Amino acid sequence: MRPLLCSLTAVLALPVLLHAQDSTSLHAAPDGVRLAAVLDAAGLTTGARRGDWRELTVEGWIWAASVRPEARDGYDLLVVPVGGENLRAQPNGRVIARLRQGMLLDRLAEQGPWLRVRRTGWVRERPGTAAKAAPSDPQAAATSAPSAPALPPGSTGPAAGARGWARAGQGGAALLGRPRGDTLALIRPLGTLEVITREANWARVRLEGWVWAPALAAPADSAVLRHIAAATVMANPDRFQGRLLEWPLQFIALERAEKIRTDFYEGEPFILTRGPADETGFVYLAVPPHLLDQARRLTPLQRVLVLGRVRTAKSPIMGAPVLDLVELK
């Protein structure tokens, strides 16, 4: 069986590409099991130092449905989702860390469907640096970060608002399915990426590589699911997360996401639809930049056949499926 060449396109935080604000891995012990990726260390507490490792305590809010009781090693809770879960500064607030499946946590408080949790671990300090928050301003960060290595011949650096080539930082980078979404892959340090487009503080990137063919679940042409009810998707989030669905939907409106809609990044364009087929519920479609003009040409109540990938099987905010739009037919 031959390996297959595949192209992977996803969204990556732009500061990572510019060596600013790399995520920091939190470990259970120095050189121990990786627990989480710390994305924003502002306000987090540091502790003892052991060699080039520093103790760090992460504390924030997690969606209660994403953890289960687990009394082990002095902790109370266990992170359940296969793709991990976000830790937020406040309920529905900014994401400060991405917690991995199986991470143990201390439970501190409860507020509606949210739990306040805490965990102390260890982060590796880079030479000449202290464990502190990465600068939020990419331009300011660039003055203190290592200079970017040379890019491939004929390529250019990632100037703001332009396509081009860029490299991951010295600590590597997480490739996300969407801004602040699930991690699809980890990019090795200084890995080269093609920047396709930019949206606010995020860059959509493309890279190619090889996968072992027997590891693939099914050929791409048979992976599209049809005639699936929205209720079935919402009742089985783990089964349908990331799957391709073909749904007949009724267009209602094209809008931009407000900050409170945490299934999208702020300002992301999305389509509100009804369906699928004759169902009366709603379905939300996140619109990528290259399909935005086509989406603008839709008229209210128009019927469309949509190919989309499940971003969120059931939004905790909107109570409906959220899909990443792949194709409007």
C-alpha positions as CSV (number, residue, x, y, z in Angstrom):
1,M,0.0,0.0,0.0
2,R,1.5,3.3,-1.0
3,P,1.4,6.5,1.1
4,L,-1.0,9.2,-0.1
5,L,-0.1,12.8,-0.6
6,C,-2.6,15.1,1.0
7,S,-3.1,18.8,1.3
8,L,-4.2,20.2,4.6
9,T,-5.7,23.7,4.8
10,A,-6.6,25.2,8.2
11,V,-6.5,28.3,10.3
12,L,-3.5,29.3,12.4
13,A,-3.0,32.2,14.7
14,L,-1.0,34.8,12.8
15,P,1.2,35.7,15.8
16,V,2.6,32.2,15.8
17,L,3.7,32.6,12.2
18,L,5.6,35.7,13.2
19,H,7.4,34.1,16.2
20,A,5.1,36.1,18.5
21,Q,2.8,34.6,21.1
22,D,3.8,30.9,20.6
23,S,1.6,28.6,22.6
24,T,3.4,27.2,25.7
25,S,3.1,23.5,26.5
26,L,2.0,22.8,30.1
27,H,3.4,19.5,31.4
28,A,2.5,17.4,34.5
29,A,6.1,17.4,35.5
30,P,9.4,18.6,34.0
31,D,9.7,16.6,30.8
32,G,6.5,14.9,31.8
33,V,3.1,14.3,30.1
34,R,1.8,17.3,28.1
35,L,-1.4,18.6,29.7
36,A,-2.4,21.7,27.7
37,A,-1.3,24.5,25.4
38,V,-1.3,27.8,27.2
39,L,-2.3,30.5,24.8
40,D,-2.5,33.6,27.0
41,A,-0.5,33.6,30.2
42,A,-1.6,37.0,31.4
43,G,-2.6,36.9,35.1
44,L,-1.4,33.3,35.6
45,T,0.7,32.4,38.6
46,T,4.2,31.1,38.3
47,G,6.0,29.2,41.1
48,A,9.2,27.3,41.7
49,R,11.9,26.8,39.1
50,R,13.6,23.4,38.4
51,G,16.4,23.7,35.9
52,D,15.0,25.3,32.8
53,W,11.4,24.5,33.9
54,R,9.0,26.8,35.8
55,E,5.9,25.9,37.7
56,L,2.8,27.5,36.3
57,T,-0.8,27.5,37.6
58,V,-3.7,27.8,35.1
59,E,-7.1,28.8,36.3
60,G,-10.2,29.6,34.4
61,W,-13.7,28.4,33.3
62,I,-14.6,25.3,31.3
63,W,-17.9,24.1,29.8
64,A,-19.3,21.7,32.4
65,A,-20.4,19.1,29.8
66,S,-16.7,18.7,28.8
67,V,-15.6,17.2,32.1
68,R,-16.6,14.3,34.3
69,P,-16.0,13.6,38.0
70,E,-12.7,11.8,38.5
71,A,-11.2,11.5,42.0
72,R,-7.6,10.7,41.2
73,D,-4.2,12.0,42.3
74,G,-5.9,14.6,44.5
75,Y,-8.0,16.1,41.6
76,D,-11.8,16.2,41.1
77,L,-12.4,16.4,37.3
78,L,-11.3,14.9,34.0
79,V,-11.4,16.5,30.5
80,V,-13.5,14.3,28.3
81,P,-13.7,15.5,24.6
82,V,-11.3,13.7,22.2
83,G,-10.2,17.1,20.7
84,G,-9.7,18.7,24.2
85,E,-11.5,21.8,25.4
86,N,-10.9,25.5,25.8
87,L,-10.2,27.1,29.2
88,R,-11.5,30.6,29.3
89,A,-10.8,33.6,31.5
90,Q,-14.5,34.1,32.2
91,P,-17.6,32.1,31.1
92,N,-17.8,32.7,27.3
93,G,-14.7,34.9,27.6
94,R,-11.3,34.8,25.9
95,V,-9.5,31.5,25.6
96,I,-6.4,31.2,27.7
97,A,-5.5,27.6,27.2
98,R,-6.5,24.4,25.3
99,L,-6.8,21.5,27.7
100,R,-6.0,18.0,26.4
101,Q,-8.3,15.0,26.8
102,G,-7.5,13.2,30.1
103,M,-6.2,16.2,31.9
104,L,-7.1,16.2,35.6
105,L,-8.4,19.4,37.2
106,D,-9.3,20.9,40.6
107,R,-13.0,22.1,40.8
108,L,-13.3,25.6,42.4
109,A,-16.7,27.0,41.6
110,E,-19.8,26.7,39.4
111,Q,-21.7,29.3,37.5
112,G,-24.6,28.0,35.4
113,P,-23.2,25.5,32.8
114,W,-19.6,26.6,33.6
115,L,-17.1,25.4,36.1
116,R,-14.1,27.2,37.4
117,V,-11.1,24.9,37.5
118,R,-7.4,25.0,38.3
119,R,-4.3,22.9,37.6
120,T,-0.6,23.5,38.4
121,G,2.0,22.1,35.9
122,W,5.4,23.0,34.4
123,V,6.5,25.0,31.4
124,R,9.9,25.1,29.8
125,E,11.5,28.5,29.8
126,R,13.5,29.5,26.8
127,P,17.1,30.7,27.4
128,G,17.1,34.3,28.6
129,T,13.3,34.5,29.2
130,A,11.0,34.2,32.1
131,A,7.6,32.5,32.2
132,K,5.3,35.4,31.4
133,A,2.6,36.4,29.1
134,A,3.5,36.7,25.4
135,P,3.0,40.2,24.0
136,S,-0.4,40.6,22.4
137,D,1.0,43.1,19.8
138,P,2.7,41.2,17.0
139,Q,4.8,44.2,16.1
140,A,6.0,44.6,19.7
141,A,6.6,40.9,20.0
142,A,8.8,40.9,16.9
143,T,11.3,43.2,18.5
144,S,12.0,40.7,21.3
145,A,11.5,37.5,19.3
146,P,14.2,35.7,17.2
147,S,14.4,36.9,13.7
148,A,12.5,34.6,11.2
149,P,14.7,32.2,9.3
150,A,15.2,32.4,5.6
151,L,12.2,31.3,3.5
152,P,12.3,29.0,0.5
153,P,13.8,30.5,-2.7
154,G,11.4,32.7,-4.5
155,S,9.1,33.2,-1.6
156,T,8.4,36.3,0.5
157,G,7.7,37.1,4.1
158,P,4.1,37.3,5.3
159,A,3.4,41.0,5.0
160,A,0.1,42.0,6.7
161,G,-2.9,41.4,4.4
162,A,-0.9,39.5,1.8
163,R,-0.5,35.9,0.7
164,G,2.9,34.4,0.9
165,W,5.1,32.0,2.9
166,A,5.8,32.0,6.6
167,R,7.5,29.7,9.2
168,A,6.2,28.5,12.5
169,G,8.1,29.8,15.6
170,Q,10.9,28.2,17.5
171,G,8.3,26.3,19.6
172,G,6.4,25.0,16.6
173,A,2.7,25.8,16.2
174,A,-0.7,24.2,16.5
175,L,-2.7,23.9,13.3
176,L,-6.4,24.5,14.1
177,G,-9.5,23.6,12.2
178,R,-10.8,27.1,12.9
179,P,-9.8,30.1,15.1
180,R,-9.7,28.9,18.7
181,G,-11.0,25.5,17.5
182,D,-9.7,21.9,17.7
183,T,-6.1,21.1,17.0
184,L,-5.7,19.2,13.7
185,A,-1.9,18.8,13.8
186,L,1.2,20.2,15.4
187,I,3.7,22.0,13.1
188,R,7.3,21.3,13.9
189,P,9.6,24.3,14.8
190,L,10.4,26.4,11.7
191,G,8.0,24.4,9.5
192,T,7.1,26.2,6.3
193,L,3.5,27.2,5.6
194,E,1.7,28.8,2.7
195,V,-0.5,31.7,3.8
196,I,-3.7,31.8,1.8
197,T,-5.6,34.6,3.4
198,R,-6.0,36.5,6.6
199,E,-9.0,37.4,8.8
200,A,-8.3,39.8,11.7
201,N,-5.6,38.1,13.9
202,W,-5.7,34.8,12.1
203,A,-4.1,33.4,9.0
204,R,-5.5,30.5,6.9
205,V,-2.6,28.3,5.8
206,R,-1.9,25.3,3.6
207,L,0.7,22.6,3.8
208,E,1.2,19.3,2.1
209,G,2.5,16.0,3.5
210,W,2.1,12.2,3.4
211,V,-0.1,9.9,5.4
212,W,-0.1,6.1,5.5
213,A,-3.0,5.0,3.4
214,P,-4.3,2.2,5.7
215,A,-4.8,4.8,8.4
216,L,-7.4,6.6,6.3
217,A,-11.0,5.8,7.3
218,A,-12.6,5.9,3.9
219,P,-12.0,7.3,0.4
220,A,-12.9,11.0,0.2
221,D,-15.7,10.4,-2.4
222,S,-17.6,8.2,0.1
223,A,-17.1,10.4,3.2
224,V,-20.0,12.7,2.5
225,L,-23.1,12.0,4.6
226,R,-26.5,12.6,3.2
227,H,-30.1,12.3,4.5
228,I,-29.0,12.9,8.1
229,A,-31.4,14.7,10.4
230,A,-30.1,17.7,12.4
231,A,-31.4,16.1,15.6
232,T,-29.3,13.0,14.9
233,V,-26.2,15.2,14.6
234,M,-26.9,17.1,17.8
235,A,-27.6,13.9,19.7
236,N,-24.3,12.3,18.6
237,P,-21.7,15.1,18.7
238,D,-18.6,12.8,18.9
239,R,-19.8,10.7,16.0
240,F,-20.4,13.7,13.7
241,Q,-17.7,16.1,14.7
242,G,-15.6,17.0,11.7
243,R,-17.7,14.9,9.2
244,L,-18.9,16.2,5.8
245,L,-22.6,16.7,5.4
246,E,-24.7,17.5,2.4
247,W,-27.8,19.2,3.4
248,P,-30.6,21.0,1.6
249,L,-31.2,24.3,3.4
250,Q,-33.2,27.5,3.2
251,F,-31.2,30.7,3.2
252,I,-32.4,33.3,5.7
253,A,-29.6,35.8,6.2
254,L,-25.8,36.5,5.9
255,E,-24.4,38.1,9.1
256,R,-21.2,38.8,11.0
257,A,-20.6,37.1,14.3
258,E,-20.7,39.2,17.5
259,K,-18.3,38.5,20.3
260,I,-20.9,36.5,22.3
261,R,-21.2,33.9,19.5
262,T,-18.2,31.9,20.7
263,D,-18.7,29.2,18.0
264,F,-17.3,31.8,15.6
265,Y,-14.4,34.2,15.9
266,E,-15.5,37.8,16.2
267,G,-16.6,39.3,12.9
268,E,-16.6,36.0,11.0
269,P,-19.2,35.9,8.3
270,F,-21.9,33.2,8.7
271,I,-25.1,32.2,7.0
272,L,-28.3,31.6,9.0
273,T,-30.4,28.8,7.4
274,R,-33.4,26.7,8.2
275,G,-33.5,22.9,7.7
276,P,-32.2,20.5,6.6
277,A,-35.0,19.7,4.1
278,D,-38.4,20.3,5.8
279,E,-37.0,20.5,9.4
280,T,-37.9,23.7,11.2
281,G,-34.7,24.2,13.2
282,F,-31.8,26.4,12.3
283,V,-28.3,25.6,10.9
284,Y,-25.4,28.0,11.0
285,L,-22.8,28.0,8.2
286,A,-19.3,29.7,8.7
287,V,-18.4,31.2,5.4
288,P,-14.8,31.2,4.2
289,P,-13.4,34.2,2.4
290,H,-13.4,32.5,-1.1
291,L,-17.2,31.8,-0.8
292,L,-18.3,35.1,0.5
293,D,-19.2,36.7,-2.8
294,Q,-21.3,33.6,-3.7
295,A,-23.1,33.8,-0.3
296,R,-23.9,37.5,-0.9
297,R,-25.8,36.6,-4.0
298,L,-28.2,34.4,-2.2
299,T,-31.8,35.7,-1.7
300,P,-34.0,35.3,1.4
301,L,-35.8,31.9,1.5
302,Q,-33.8,30.6,-1.4
303,R,-33.2,26.8,-1.3
304,V,-29.6,25.7,-1.6
305,L,-27.7,22.4,-1.4
306,V,-24.8,22.8,1.0
307,L,-21.7,20.8,1.5
308,G,-20.3,21.5,5.0
309,R,-18.0,20.1,7.7
310,V,-19.4,19.9,11.2
311,R,-17.6,22.5,13.4
312,T,-20.0,22.1,16.3
313,A,-22.6,19.4,16.4
314,K,-24.8,21.5,18.8
315,S,-23.8,25.0,19.8
316,P,-24.1,25.6,23.5
317,I,-25.1,29.2,22.7
318,M,-27.5,28.7,19.8
319,G,-28.6,25.2,20.3
320,A,-28.1,24.3,16.7
321,P,-25.4,22.7,14.4
322,V,-22.6,24.9,13.1
323,L,-20.9,23.9,9.9
324,D,-17.9,25.1,8.0
325,L,-19.2,25.8,4.5
326,V,-17.2,23.9,1.9
327,E,-19.4,24.3,-1.2
328,L,-22.7,25.9,-2.2
329,K,-24.4,23.9,-4.9
